[in-house]
Amino acid sequence: MFAFAPAFGFLTLLCLGVRQDRRQFRNAVLLGLTGLSLSIALLTRIDRLPHGLAMTLYSLVFLVPVVAVVVLGGFLVVNGLTMIRKEGRRPANLLSGLSGLALFAVLALTASADYLADSNGYQAFILALALLTGYVAFLFLCFLAYAWLYGRVRVRSEVDFVLILGSGLIGGERVPPLLASRLRVGLRIHDEQTARGGPAPVLLTSGGQGADEKLPEAAAMAQWLLDHGAKPSQVLQEPVSRTTTQNLRFSRTLMHDIDPDYRCVVVTNNFHAFRAAMAARQENVRGQVIGSPTAAYFWPSATIREFVAVFWEHRYVNLALCLLLTALATVVAMR
C-alpha cells in the first residue's frame, strides 16, 4: 500500500488547498500530481490484476494518451482554420492551429529521432524537447481539469454585488455576444436572488474606454442591463479600468466603500473564469468567479491564451524547471 502514499498525500494537500481558497493555481497542480501518482501506483500493482483489467490499464496509461494527442492535434488544426475564417488572421486567432501543428512536429521529431541522427547532441535536443513538451502538456492538463472543476462553482449564498467584467465593444459602442453572455448571467443571478426573497444585489459593470471606443465599456454594459429590465438604482458603474486586474482592484474599492463586509460574485466568460479567480484572490476580492457560455469554436484558442497567461505569471518557477529538465536531458543523452 506504500505505492499509494504519494497519491494520498497529494490528495490531502489538494483538499486542504481547496478548503483554504479554491482560487489557487497550486490546487490545479496538486490535482494533476494526484492523478499522475495514482496512475504510477496502479502500474506497480498491475501484475496482481486480471488480464483483461491489466490490458485496459495499460491502454489507458500508454495507448490512449498517444491517440489523444493525435486527435487533439487534428482538432486544433481544424479549429485554427475555423478561427481564421470566422475571426480573421489576428495572431491570437492563430493559437489553436499553431498549437496543433506544434504537436504534430514534436511527435514527428520524437518518432524519427533514431533515424535522423546518431549524435549525442541531437539526441539531447530530442529528449529535452520531449521532456519540455511533457511538462507543458502536464501543466495544461492540470489547468484544463481544474478550470473545469472550478467552473462547477454555483452561487449558493446571498451576495451584495454581482461584478460583471467588461470586454471590447462592437463599433466602439455596442455590446458584443461575448459580453452579452456575461451580462445575461449576471442579470440571472440578480433575479434569482431577488426571487428567493433575498436583498437585490447591485449589478456592478466594470470596464474603461479603449482608444477605439466611443464610451466606457461599463456604460454600454449598464445600458444593456437597463434595456433588459434592471432598475437604475440597482446598477453601478466602474468606468476606469483597462485590465482584468484593474477591473477587480477598482471594483473592490467601490464595493468596500459601500459595504466593508460585502460579498460578491464575479462574472466573466467560462474560459476566463479560473484566471480571473486567481486575480481576484491576489486583489483580495471577497467572492468567487463564475463563467458564462462561450461559442464552442472560440473556446480552444481562448483557453490556450489563458493558459499562456498563467504560465507567464509563474515564469520564474517555470523557467527554472525547464532549465532543470534541459540539463537532465543533456546528462542522460551524453552518458
C-alpha positions, 0 to 999 in steps of 0.5 A: 500500500506504500505505492499509494502514499504519494497519491494520498498525500497529494490528495490531502494537500489538494483538499486542504488547498481547496478548503483554504481558497479554491482560487489557487493555481497550486490546487490545479497542480496538486490535482494533476500530481494526484492523478499522475501518482495514482496512475504510477501506483496502479502500474506497480500493482498491475501484475496482481490484476486480471488480464483483461483489467491489466490490458485496459490499464495499460491502454489507458496509461500508454495507448490512449494518451498517444491517440489523444494527442493525435486527435487533439492535434487534428482538432486544433488544426481544424479549429485554427482554420475555423478561427481564421475564417470566422475571426480573421488572421489576428495572431491570437486567432492563430493559437489553436492551429499553431498549437496543433501543428506544434504537436504534430512536429514534436511527435514527428521529431520524437518518432524519427529521432533514431533515424535522423541522427546518431549524435549525442547532441541531437539526441539531447535536443530530442529528449529535452524537447520531449521532456519540455513538451511533457511538462507543458502538456502536464501543466495544461492538463492540470489547468484544463481539469481544474478550470473545469472543476472550478467552473462547477462553482454555483452561487449558493449564498446571498451576495451584495454585488454581482461584478460583471467584467467588461470586454471590447465593444462592437463599433466602439459602442455596442455590446458584443455576444461575448459580453452579452453572455456575461451580462445575461448571467449576471442579470440571472443571478440578480433575479434569482436572488431577488426571487428567493426573497433575498436583498437585490444585489447591485449589478456592478459593470466594470470596464474603461474606454479603449482608444477605439471606443466611443464610451466606457465599456461599463456604460454600454454594459449598464445600458444593456442591463437597463434595456433588459429590465434592471432598475437604475438604482440597482446598477453601478458603474466602474468606468476606469479600468483597462485590465482584468486586474484593474477591473477587480482592484477598482471594483473592490474599492467601490464595493468596500466603500459601500459595504466593508463586509460585502460579498460578491460574485464575479462574472466573466466568460467560462474560459476566463473564469479560473484566471480571473479567480486567481486575480481576484484572490491576489486583489483580495476580492471577497467572492468567487468567479463564475463563467458564462457560455462561450461559442464552442469554436472560440473556446480552444484558442481562448483557453490556450491564451489563458493558459499562456497567461498563467504560465507567464505569471509563474515564469520564474518557477517555470523557467527554472524547471525547464532549465532543470529538465534541459540539463537532465536531458543533456546528462542522460543523452551524453552518458 
